[in-house]
Amino acid sequence: MSTSTLRRRRQPDAETAHSDPPASTEKSKSRTSHANSAVFDSSDRAIAFALTVLALFTRLHQIGRRALVTWDEAHFGKFGAYYVNGSFYHDVHPPLAKMLIGLSEFLSGHNGSFTYTSGSKYPSYVNYTFQRTFVAVIGSLIVPFAYRTCRFLGFGRAAAAMAASFVLFDNALCLMSRFIILDPILYCFTAMSLLGYAGFTAYKNQPFSTSWWRWLAFTGVSLGLTISSKWVGAFVVLLVGLCTVEDLMMVYSDRSKTLRVNLKHWGARIACLIFFPLVVYLISFQIHFALLRKRGTGDYKMPSQFQALQRNSVVSYQPHNVALWSQVTLRSHLPGFGLIYANETNQFPDNSNELVAAGIPGKQSNNWWVVASPVSNNASDLSPVRFIADGDIVRFQHIGTKRFLRTGVAKPHSQGWDRRVFASGNTTAPSPWDFWRVRIIDDASPRSENRLYTVTTRFQLINKLSGCILKATVTQLPKWGRGMSELICADSNATRSEGTIWNIEQVRDKRFKPVSFKKLIGRRLVRDTIWINREMARSNNRLIPDPDRYKVIESDAWSWPFLIHPMRVGSWADDSIKHYEIGNPILWWASALCCCVIYPLQIVYLLLLKQRKSTRWSADEIRQFWDVTKLLWGGWFLHYLPFFLFGRVLYIHHYTTALYFGLLLLAYEIQCAARWYLPPRAVVVAFLAVVVVAGYVFVLFSPLTYGWDKPIAQLAHLQWLPSWNLIKDPLLAL
């Protein structure tokens, strides 16, 4: 709908004359429009069913044709297998969507032994077709969800069907729904969240009714499902949050509403839109932890107390007691730091002959230290056993290098204050800088003695000579430090920041019997969830692109709406099945024009009308237009703009969630334009023509969606833009 479109009055059309009133009506009919938007009769159900059947056909057609582990199936298929065999792993995404993939593998009869190596052929005992089908069915639901959402927003039946057809006939959305990956599940839950809030707004004139509560609660649960699948689900949470704030401000500005009514509105939204998503998020991690009970590839990322409860973990069965001359590993309570590490190779570059002592993830032989006596170098002096109490002085001698953990007057690498920590000296050259006083904070076990225990005791280490406190940091050292996390001694020793808190993760001492830590400690859901989310954030931040290396699958956010750089999926050999992640060009370019140009101009025009106090649009018409477009354009904007701020690697499929909102907005603008410019009987014909064009382009590009097993040169007619790397990559040719 162009700016000039807004100058003319709406006229009735054939479609809306037999279904709902126009989305923008005169003031006297505004309530009827909102009421009818909640109606979903037998005709609507028939249309939704037909769209669902078509969605299933387009997503499931030849879905098992490529029998190789394709693209990100190597990651998410493997993660799903971990849920089947129970091995703990680490990933940058929340667990819900991966658990659903794991469920598909379990239902398909997979035993969790296949590792989903990229490009490998699926063995006969892995029913990958069922697994892909399971995910594809979930991804197919966005088509009927789109129809129902548009009906809630006041679209006529034909316009809502057109919007759903845009989602149906987009090649990129279809392709992304055909593999064992997270995105189809993310699409489904995002569409559910939009559907829920649209349903809630349809009943906004019936506050606290059963339907009002049902759709509000549905929205909250859907938001929780979305953000529990991928963190980009936070964008739809933000969208609903902003719309909710506006809604509450309108309630507050209504002087007929009492304070009690205002508080009820606030309470309802806090309960459903904040508490419900948080509960769903926590439940997803509760199930995640419950399923992954075995030691795996990712348990080293978790706190010692978590590891001590994992089956087959080296932390779970060991001595609980610690004494002088015990061999120990020291773990920081700062996520990402890991265990204190040293070796003979990594030294500070200032010719000080000081070995780097720093943090490194994982368990290695160079993590081990002896808790040495401050007055004796005789490691054989084991009797009597001398436990370590609060306030005791100890030294830590590195087993591999025989050096002591030491600080001094030199400054850390990353800052001009505090003190450097390193490994230096030996038993013949002791130093007062080696002495550390133990300050015990607390103990998680039922033991009453105020002394040091393995895993359960949290403590700090204060250097006796300087009074500084041993502190882990997230600063990574340069190449000479292997990128390890820097360890310092902070002069401000009154702090209890997590970087200054330590625990002994492992102990080796034949004087003490091993114990099962399941009898000493229990699970702590909130603590473990917070910890793993911080580790996920750290891992996500490390997914940065290499500026000196071109990767054919990466692209920049500015190029996505205009489909400048589609992405090859899998091998491009002549005899391989080739998939090309390219959207329906007509739909992508039209939605980009709508979102980037037309709608912003409309908002400017409406603001000018308001400033001039024009009566060309009634307040109800503007309100209805805003209520629809703030959700659709706002969803597109919030799912697209943040990627300009991300430093991580980006791919074109990161735009597909924003595209969903853009396609619905495109349909709404076409509906408005048709109602303004076309005779009533021509509106449905125009909608049908648009859908036919979209469907034709979808079929035209379908060989790239369903897989092309012949030389790609035979599809040269689909090379619409020179920047597309369909036939050859123009950037690789430079």
C-alpha positions in Angstrom: 0.0 0.0 0.0 1.7 3.2 -1.1 1.4 6.6 0.5 -1.3 7.7 -2.0 -3.3 4.7 -1.0 -3.9 6.1 2.4 -5.7 9.2 0.9 -8.7 7.2 -0.2 -11.6 5.8 1.9 -11.9 2.1 2.2 -14.6 0.5 0.1 -16.3 -2.9 0.8 -15.2 -5.8 -1.3 -16.7 -9.1 -2.2 -14.5 -11.1 0.1 -15.2 -9.2 3.3 -18.9 -8.7 2.4 -19.4 -12.4 3.0 -17.0 -13.0 5.9 -15.5 -10.4 8.2 -15.8 -6.6 8.1 -12.8 -4.8 6.8 -9.7 -4.7 9.1 -10.2 -0.9 9.3 -13.8 0.1 9.9 -15.6 3.1 10.9 -15.8 3.8 14.7 -19.3 2.4 15.0 -18.1 -1.0 13.6 -14.8 -1.3 15.3 -16.1 -3.6 18.1 -17.7 -5.9 15.5 -14.4 -6.2 13.7 -12.6 -7.2 16.8 -15.3 -9.7 17.8 -15.4 -11.3 14.3 -11.6 -11.6 14.2 -12.0 -14.3 16.9 -14.4 -16.3 14.9 -13.1 -19.5 13.3 -15.9 -21.3 11.6 -16.1 -24.5 9.4 -14.9 -22.6 6.3 -11.8 -21.4 8.1 -11.2 -24.9 9.4 -11.5 -26.4 5.9 -9.0 -23.8 4.6 -6.6 -24.4 7.4 -6.8 -28.2 6.8 -6.1 -27.8 3.1 -3.1 -25.6 3.9 -1.8 -28.1 6.4 -2.0 -30.9 3.8 -0.2 -28.8 1.2 2.4 -27.9 3.8 3.0 -31.5 4.7 3.3 -32.4 1.0 5.9 -29.7 0.2 8.0 -30.4 3.3 7.9 -34.2 3.1 8.2 -34.8 -0.7 11.3 -37.0 -1.2 12.6 -36.1 2.2 14.7 -39.2 2.5 16.3 -38.9 -0.9 19.7 -37.7 0.3 21.1 -40.5 2.4 24.1 -38.5 3.7 24.5 -36.5 6.9 23.8 -33.1 5.5 25.0 -29.7 6.8 24.0 -29.1 10.4 22.6 -32.6 10.8 26.2 -33.4 11.8 25.7 -31.2 14.9 22.1 -31.6 15.9 21.7 -35.3 15.0 24.7 -36.0 17.2 23.3 -34.0 20.0 20.0 -35.8 19.7 21.9 -39.1 20.0 23.4 -37.9 23.3 19.8 -37.8 24.7 19.4 -41.5 23.6 22.6 -42.7 25.2 22.5 -40.2 28.1 26.0 -38.6 27.7 26.4 -35.0 28.8 27.4 -32.6 26.1 27.9 -28.8 25.7 26.3 -26.6 23.0 25.5 -22.9 22.4 21.8 -23.5 22.1 19.2 -24.2 24.8 18.1 -27.8 24.9 14.4 -28.0 24.0 14.6 -28.3 20.2 17.6 -30.8 20.5 15.6 -32.9 23.0 12.8 -33.1 20.4 15.3 -34.3 17.8 16.5 -36.8 20.4 12.9 -37.9 20.8 12.6 -38.4 17.0 15.8 -40.6 17.2 14.4 -42.6 20.1 11.0 -43.2 18.3 12.9 -44.2 15.2 14.7 -46.9 17.1 18.1 -45.3 17.1 20.4 -46.6 19.9 22.5 -43.4 20.1 25.7 -45.0 18.7 25.8 -43.2 15.4 28.0 -40.1 15.5 26.4 -38.2 12.5 29.8 -37.4 10.9 29.3 -34.7 8.2 29.0 -36.2 4.7 28.9 -39.8 6.0 26.3 -42.2 4.7 23.5 -43.1 7.1 23.8 -46.7 8.2 20.9 -49.1 7.9 20.0 -49.0 11.6 19.5 -45.2 11.6 16.0 -44.3 10.3 17.0 -40.8 9.2 13.8 -40.5 7.0 11.6 -40.7 10.1 13.8 -38.3 12.0 13.6 -35.7 9.2 9.9 -36.3 8.9 9.4 -35.7 12.6 11.1 -32.3 12.3 9.5 -31.5 9.1 6.0 -32.1 10.5 6.7 -29.6 13.2 8.0 -27.1 10.7 4.9 -27.6 8.5 2.7 -26.2 11.3 3.7 -22.6 10.6 1.5 -22.6 7.5 -1.9 -23.2 9.3 -0.6 -21.0 12.2 0.0 -18.2 9.7 -3.6 -18.5 8.5 -5.1 -18.5 12.0 -2.9 -15.6 13.1 -4.0 -13.5 10.1 -7.6 -14.2 10.9 -7.1 -13.1 14.4 -5.6 -9.9 13.1 -8.7 -9.1 11.0 -7.6 -10.4 7.6 -10.3 -11.7 5.4 -10.3 -15.4 4.5 -8.8 -14.9 1.1 -6.1 -12.6 2.4 -5.3 -14.9 5.3 -5.0 -17.8 2.8 -2.8 -15.7 0.7 -0.5 -15.0 3.6 -0.3 -18.6 4.5 0.4 -19.5 0.9 3.4 -17.1 1.0 4.8 -19.1 3.9 3.9 -22.3 2.1 5.6 -21.4 -1.2 8.9 -20.0 0.2 11.7 -22.3 -0.9 14.0 -21.3 1.9 11.4 -22.1 4.7 10.6 -25.3 2.9 14.3 -26.4 2.6 15.1 -25.5 6.2 12.2 -27.8 7.3 13.6 -30.9 5.6 16.7 -31.6 7.7 17.4 -32.7 11.2 18.1 -29.2 12.5 16.7 -26.8 15.1 15.3 -24.1 12.8 11.9 -25.8 11.9 11.2 -26.2 15.6 12.1 -22.6 16.2 9.8 -21.5 13.3 6.9 -23.4 14.8 7.3 -22.0 18.3 7.8 -18.5 17.0 4.7 -18.8 14.9 2.8 -20.1 18.0 3.9 -17.1 20.0 2.6 -14.7 17.4 -0.6 -16.7 17.1 -1.0 -16.6 20.8 -0.6 -12.9 21.1 -2.8 -12.2 18.1 -5.5 -14.4 19.7 -5.1 -12.6 23.0 -5.5 -9.2 21.3 -8.7 -10.5 19.6 -10.3 -10.8 23.0 -8.9 -7.6 24.5 -12.4 -6.2 24.8 -13.3 -9.2 27.0 -10.6 -8.9 29.7 -10.4 -11.8 32.2 -12.8 -14.0 30.2 -11.9 -17.6 29.7 -10.7 -17.1 26.1 -8.7 -14.0 27.2 -6.9 -16.1 29.8 -6.5 -19.1 27.5 -4.7 -17.1 24.8 -2.6 -15.1 27.3 -1.4 -18.3 28.9 -0.9 -19.9 25.5 1.3 -17.0 24.5 3.4 -17.3 27.7 4.0 -21.0 27.2 4.8 -20.5 23.5 7.3 -17.8 24.4 9.0 -20.2 26.8 9.1 -22.9 24.2 10.6 -20.5 21.7 13.4 -19.2 23.9 14.1 -22.8 25.1 14.8 -23.8 21.6 17.2 -21.0 20.5 18.2 -17.8 22.1 17.0 -15.8 19.1 13.5 -16.7 20.5 14.2 -13.7 22.8 13.3 -11.5 19.9 9.7 -12.6 19.9 9.7 -12.3 23.6 10.8 -8.7 23.2 8.1 -8.1 20.6 5.4 -9.3 22.9 6.9 -7.4 25.8 6.9 -4.1 24.0 3.3 -4.7 22.8 2.3 -5.6 26.4 3.8 -2.4 27.8 1.8 -0.4 25.2 -1.3 -2.3 26.1 -0.8 -1.7 29.9 -0.2 2.0 29.3 -3.5 2.2 27.5 -5.3 0.5 30.4 -3.6 2.9 32.8 -4.6 5.9 30.7 -8.3 4.8 30.8 -9.6 6.7 33.8 -12.6 4.4 34.0 -10.3 1.6 35.1 -9.8 1.4 38.9 -6.5 0.7 40.6 -7.7 -2.9 41.3 -8.4 -3.5 37.6 -5.0 -2.1 36.7 -3.3 -4.4 39.2 -5.2 -7.4 37.8 -4.0 -6.6 34.3 -0.4 -6.2 35.5 -0.6 -9.4 37.6 -2.1 -11.4 34.7 0.7 -10.4 32.3 3.4 -10.9 34.9 2.2 -14.4 35.6 1.6 -15.5 32.0 4.3 -13.6 30.1 7.1 -13.6 32.6 6.6 -16.4 35.0 5.3 -19.0 32.5 8.2 -18.6 30.1 10.7 -18.8 32.9 9.1 -22.0 34.2 9.1 -23.5 30.8 12.8 -22.6 30.3 13.8 -24.1 33.7 11.8 -27.2 33.0 13.6 -27.7 29.7 16.9 -27.6 31.5 15.6 -29.9 34.3 14.7 -32.5 31.6 18.0 -31.9 29.9 20.0 -32.6 33.1 17.8 -35.6 33.9 18.4 -37.2 30.5 22.1 -36.6 30.4 23.2 -38.4 33.6 26.4 -39.9 32.2 29.8 -38.4 31.9 30.2 -37.0 28.4 32.1 -34.6 26.2 30.7 -31.4 27.9 30.7 -32.1 31.6 34.1 -30.4 32.1 32.2 -27.1 31.4 30.1 -27.6 34.5 30.8 -27.0 38.2 32.5 -29.7 40.2 29.3 -30.4 42.3 27.4 -31.1 39.0 30.2 -33.4 37.7 30.2 -35.3 41.0 26.6 -36.4 40.4 27.3 -37.7 36.8 27.6 -41.4 36.3 31.1 -42.6 35.4 32.6 -39.2 36.2 36.1 -39.2 37.7 34.7 -36.5 40.1 31.9 -38.7 41.4 33.9 -41.3 43.3 37.0 -40.1 45.1 38.2 -39.1 48.6 36.2 -36.3 50.2 39.1 -35.5 52.6 42.0 -33.2 51.7 45.2 -32.8 53.7 48.8 -31.5 53.3 50.6 -33.5 50.6 47.3 -34.4 48.8 47.4 -34.0 45.0 44.6 -31.8 43.8 43.2 -29.8 40.9 41.8 -26.3 41.5 38.7 -25.1 39.8 37.5 -21.5 39.7 33.8 -20.6 40.2 34.1 -18.2 37.3 32.4 -19.9 34.3 34.8 -20.5 31.4 38.0 -20.4 33.4 38.3 -24.1 34.2 41.3 -25.5 36.2 44.6 -23.9 37.0 47.2 -25.2 34.5 51.0 -24.8 34.0 53.7 -26.5 31.8 57.3 -26.0 30.9 56.5 -24.6 27.4 54.5 -21.5 28.1 56.5 -18.7 29.7 55.9 -15.0 30.1 57.8 -13.2 27.2 59.7 -10.7 29.4 62.7 -13.1 30.0 61.6 -13.6 33.6 61.8 -17.4 33.3 58.3 -17.5 34.9 56.0 -20.2 33.7 52.4 -19.2 32.8 49.9 -20.3 35.4 46.4 -19.8 33.9 43.0 -21.4 33.4 42.2 -24.0 30.8 39.0 -26.0 30.3 39.1 -29.7 30.6 41.1 -32.1 32.6 44.8 -32.6 31.8 47.8 -34.0 33.5 49.2 -30.5 33.9 46.3 -29.5 36.1 47.6 -31.3 39.1 49.2 -29.6 42.2 50.5 -30.8 45.5 49.2 -29.1 48.6 52.6 -28.6 50.2 53.5 -27.7 53.8 54.7 -24.1 54.4 57.5 -25.3 56.6 58.6 -28.6 55.1 59.7 -29.9 51.7 59.5 -33.5 52.7 56.5 -35.0 50.7 56.9 -38.3 52.5 56.0 -36.7 55.8 52.4 -38.0 55.6 51.8 -38.9 59.2 50.1 -37.7 61.2 47.5 -36.5 58.7 47.3 -32.7 58.8 43.9 -31.4 57.5 43.6 -27.9 56.2 41.5 -25.6 58.3 40.3 -22.1 57.8 43.2 -19.7 58.1 45.9 -22.3 57.5 48.9 -21.5 55.3 49.8 -23.8 52.3 51.8 -23.9 49.2 50.9 -25.4 45.8 53.6 -27.2 43.9 53.0 -28.1 40.3 53.5 -31.8 39.8 54.8 -31.6 36.2 57.2 -28.8 36.6 58.0 -28.9 40.3 57.4 -25.1 40.4 55.3 -23.3 43.1 52.2 -21.2 42.5 53.6 -17.7 43.1 52.8 -14.0 42.8 55.1 -11.0 43.0 55.5 -7.4 42.1 55.1 -7.7 38.3 51.9 -6.6 36.8 49.5 -8.9 34.9 49.6 -9.0 31.1 46.1 -7.4 30.6 46.3 -4.5 33.1 48.6 -2.1 34.9 47.4 -2.9 38.4 47.1 -6.0 40.6 49.8 -8.7 40.4 50.9 -11.4 38.1 50.5 -15.1 39.1 52.9 -17.6 37.7 54.8 -20.9 38.5 58.4 -20.4 39.7 61.0 -21.6 42.1 61.5 -25.1 43.4 62.1 -26.9 46.7 65.6 -25.6 47.0 64.6 -22.0 46.3 61.5 -21.3 48.4 60.0 -17.8 48.5 57.6 -16.0 50.8 55.5 -15.2 47.7 54.6 -18.9 47.6 52.5 -18.9 50.8 48.7 -18.8 50.6 46.3 -18.5 53.4 43.0 -20.5 53.0 39.8 -18.6 53.7 36.9 -21.0 53.8 33.6 -19.6 52.7 31.2 -22.5 53.1 30.7 -26.2 52.5 27.8 -27.9 50.7 28.1 -31.2 52.5 26.6 -32.0 55.9 30.2 -32.2 57.5 30.4 -29.8 60.4 34.2 -29.5 60.6 35.5 -26.1 59.3 38.1 -27.5 57.0 38.9 -28.1 53.4 37.0 -30.9 51.5 37.0 -32.0 47.9 34.3 -30.6 45.7 32.0 -29.3 48.4 34.1 -26.6 50.0 34.3 -23.1 48.6 37.3 -21.1 49.6 39.6 -18.2 48.7 43.4 -18.0 48.6 45.1 -14.9 50.1 48.8 -14.4 49.5 50.5 -14.2 52.9 53.1 -11.6 51.9 51.1 -9.2 49.8 47.6 -9.8 51.1 46.3 -10.0 47.5 43.7 -12.6 46.6 44.0 -15.3 43.8 41.5 -14.3 41.1 40.5 -16.0 37.8 39.6 -13.7 34.9 38.0 -14.1 31.5 40.9 -12.3 29.7 42.6 -14.6 27.2 46.3 -14.5 27.0 48.0 -14.1 23.5 49.7 -17.0 21.6 52.6 -17.2 24.1 49.9 -18.1 26.7 48.0 -20.5 24.4 44.9 -18.4 24.7 44.4 -19.5 28.3 42.4 -17.4 30.8 44.6 -15.1 32.8 45.2 -15.7 36.5 46.0 -12.7 38.7 46.3 -11.7 42.3 44.0 -8.9 43.1 45.1 -6.4 45.8 41.4 -5.8 46.8 41.1 -8.9 48.9 37.8 -8.1 50.6 35.8 -9.2 47.6 33.8 -12.3 47.2 33.4 -12.1 43.4 33.1 -15.5 41.7 36.5 -15.1 40.2 38.1 -15.3 43.7 36.2 -18.4 44.8 37.8 -21.9 44.3 37.1 -25.5 45.1 39.1 -28.7 44.8 37.7 -30.7 41.9 39.8 -33.8 42.2 42.1 -35.3 44.8 44.6 -38.2 44.8 45.6 -39.4 48.2 45.8 -43.1 49.2 45.4 -42.2 52.8 41.7 -41.6 52.3 38.9 -43.9 51.0 36.8 -42.8 48.1 33.2 -41.9 48.7 30.1 -41.4 46.6 29.2 -37.8 46.4 25.5 -38.6 45.8 25.3 -39.1 49.6 26.8 -35.7 50.3 25.2 -33.2 47.8 22.2 -32.9 45.5 21.2 -31.2 42.3 20.7 -27.5 42.2 18.6 -26.6 39.2 18.8 -22.8 39.2 22.6 -22.8 39.9 23.3 -25.3 37.2 21.0 -23.6 34.7 22.6 -20.2 35.3 26.1 -21.7 35.0 25.4 -23.6 31.7 23.7 -20.5 30.2 26.8 -18.5 30.9 29.0 -21.1 29.3 26.7 -21.1 26.3 27.0 -17.4 26.0 30.8 -17.6 26.1 30.9 -20.3 23.5 28.5 -18.3 21.3 30.7 -15.2 21.5 33.6 -17.3 20.2 31.8 -18.1 17.0 33.4 -15.1 15.2 34.2 -15.0 11.5 37.7 -15.1 10.2 38.2 -11.8 8.3 41.1 -13.3 6.3 39.2 -16.3 5.1 36.2 -16.5 2.7 33.6 -19.1 3.5 31.1 -19.9 0.8 28.3 -20.4 3.3 28.6 -17.2 5.2 26.9 -13.9 4.4 26.3 -10.4 5.8 23.0 -9.3 7.3 22.5 -6.4 4.9 22.3 -8.8 2.0 19.6 -11.2 3.3 16.3 -9.4 2.4 17.5 -8.9 -1.1 18.7 -12.5 -1.5 22.1 -11.4 -2.6 24.1 -14.5 -1.4 22.1 -17.7 -1.2 23.9 -20.7 0.4 25.1 -24.0 -1.0 24.2 -27.0 1.2 26.4 -30.0 0.8 28.7 -31.1 -2.0 28.5 -29.4 -5.4 29.9 -32.3 -7.4 28.0 -33.2 -10.5 26.9 -36.6 -9.2 25.9 -35.4 -5.7 22.4 -34.3 -4.6 22.8 -30.6 -4.4 20.5 -28.3 -2.2 20.6 -24.5 -2.5 19.3 -22.4 0.3 17.5 -19.8 -1.8 14.2 -18.3 -1.0 11.4 -17.5 -3.4 12.9 -14.5 -5.0 9.6 -12.8 -5.8 8.4 -13.1 -2.2 11.8 -12.1 -0.7 12.1 -9.0 -2.8 8.5 -8.0 -2.4 8.6 -8.4 1.4 11.9 -6.5 1.5 10.3 -3.6 -0.4 7.3 -3.7 1.9 9.4 -3.8 5.1 12.2 -1.5 4.2 10.4 1.1 2.1 6.6 1.1 2.0 5.7 0.6 5.6 8.2 3.2 6.9 6.8 5.7 4.5 3.3 4.9 5.6 4.2 5.6 9.2 5.7 8.9 8.2 2.5 9.8 6.3 0.3 8.9 9.2 2.4 11.0 11.5 2.0 13.9 9.2 -1.8 13.4 9.1 -1.9 13.4 12.9 0.3 16.5 13.1 -2.1 18.3 10.7 -5.1 16.9 12.5 -6.4 15.4 9.3 -9.7 13.5 9.3 -8.9 11.4 6.3 -8.4 8.4 8.6 -10.5 8.0 11.7 -8.8 7.2 15.0 -10.2 3.6 14.9 -8.8 3.1 11.4 -5.4 4.2 12.5 -5.6 2.1 15.6 -6.6 -1.0 13.7 -3.8 -0.5 11.2 -1.3 0.0 13.9 -2.4 -3.0 16.0 -1.8 -5.3 13.0 1.4 -3.8 11.6 3.2 -3.2 14.9 3.2 -7.0 15.4 4.2 -7.9 11.8 6.6 -5.2 11.0 7.9 -5.1 14.6 8.5 -8.9 14.4 10.4 -8.5 11.2 12.5 -5.6 12.6 13.3 -7.2 15.9 14.3 -10.5 14.2 16.5 -8.8 11.7 18.1 -5.7 13.1 20.0 -7.4 16.0 22.1 -9.4 13.5 23.8 -6.1 12.5 25.1 -6.0 16.1 26.3 -9.6 16.4 30.0 -10.3 16.0 29.4 -14.0 15.4 29.4 -15.8 12.0 26.1 -15.3 10.1 24.3 -17.3 7.5 21.3 -16.5 5.4 19.0 -18.9 7.3 19.3 -16.5 10.3 16.9 -14.3 8.3 14.2 -16.8 7.8 12.4 -16.2 11.1 12.2 -12.5 10.2 11.0 -13.5 6.8 7.9 -15.1 8.4 6.8 -11.8 9.8 7.7 -10.0 6.5 5.5 -12.4 4.4 2.5 -11.8 6.6 3.0 -8.0 6.5 3.3 -8.3 2.7 -0.1 -10.0 2.5 -1.6 -7.4 4.7 -0.3 -4.6 2.5 -1.6 -6.4 -0.6 -5.0 -6.7 1.1 -5.1 -3.0 1.9 -4.0 -2.0 -1.6 -6.6 -4.3 -3.2 -9.4 -3.0 -1.0 -8.6 0.5 -1.9 -7.9 0.3 -5.6 -9.8 -2.7 -7.0 -13.5 -3.3 -7.5 -14.9 -5.6 -4.8 -15.3 -8.6 -7.1 -11.7 -8.3 -8.4 -10.1 -8.6 -4.9 -10.1 -12.4 -4.6 -9.0 -12.7 -8.2 -6.0 -10.5 -7.5 -5.1 -12.5 -4.4 -5.3 -15.7 -6.4 -3.1 -14.3 -9.1 -0.5 -13.3 -6.6 -0.6 -16.8 -5.1 -0.3 -18.4 -8.5 2.8 -16.3 -9.3 4.4 -17.3 -5.9 3.5 -20.9 -6.5 5.0 -20.9 -10.0 8.3 -19.4 -8.8 8.4 -22.0 -6.0 8.0 -24.8 -8.5 10.6 -23.2 -10.7 13.2 -23.3 -8.0 12.0 -26.5 -6.5 14.9 -28.6 -8.0 17.2 -26.7 -5.7 14.9 -27.2 -2.7 14.4 -31.0 -3.2 17.8 -31.7 -4.5 19.4 -31.7 -7.9 21.5 -34.8 -8.8 22.7 -33.7 -12.3 25.3 -31.2 -13.4 24.3 -27.8 -11.9 25.0 -26.1 -15.3 21.6 -27.5 -16.4 20.0 -25.0 -14.1 21.8 -22.0 -15.4 18.4 -20.4 -16.2 17.8 -20.0 -12.5 20.9 -17.8 -12.1 18.8 -14.6 -11.7 21.5 -12.5 -10.1 25.3 -12.5 -10.8 26.1 -12.7 -7.1 24.4 -16.1 -6.8 27.0 -18.9 -6.5 24.7 -21.4 -8.2 26.9 -22.3 -11.1 30.2 -20.8 -9.9 31.2 -18.7 -7.0 32.1 -15.2 -8.2 34.0 -14.4 -5.0 36.2 -17.5 -5.3 37.0 -16.5 -8.8 38.6 -13.2 -7.6 
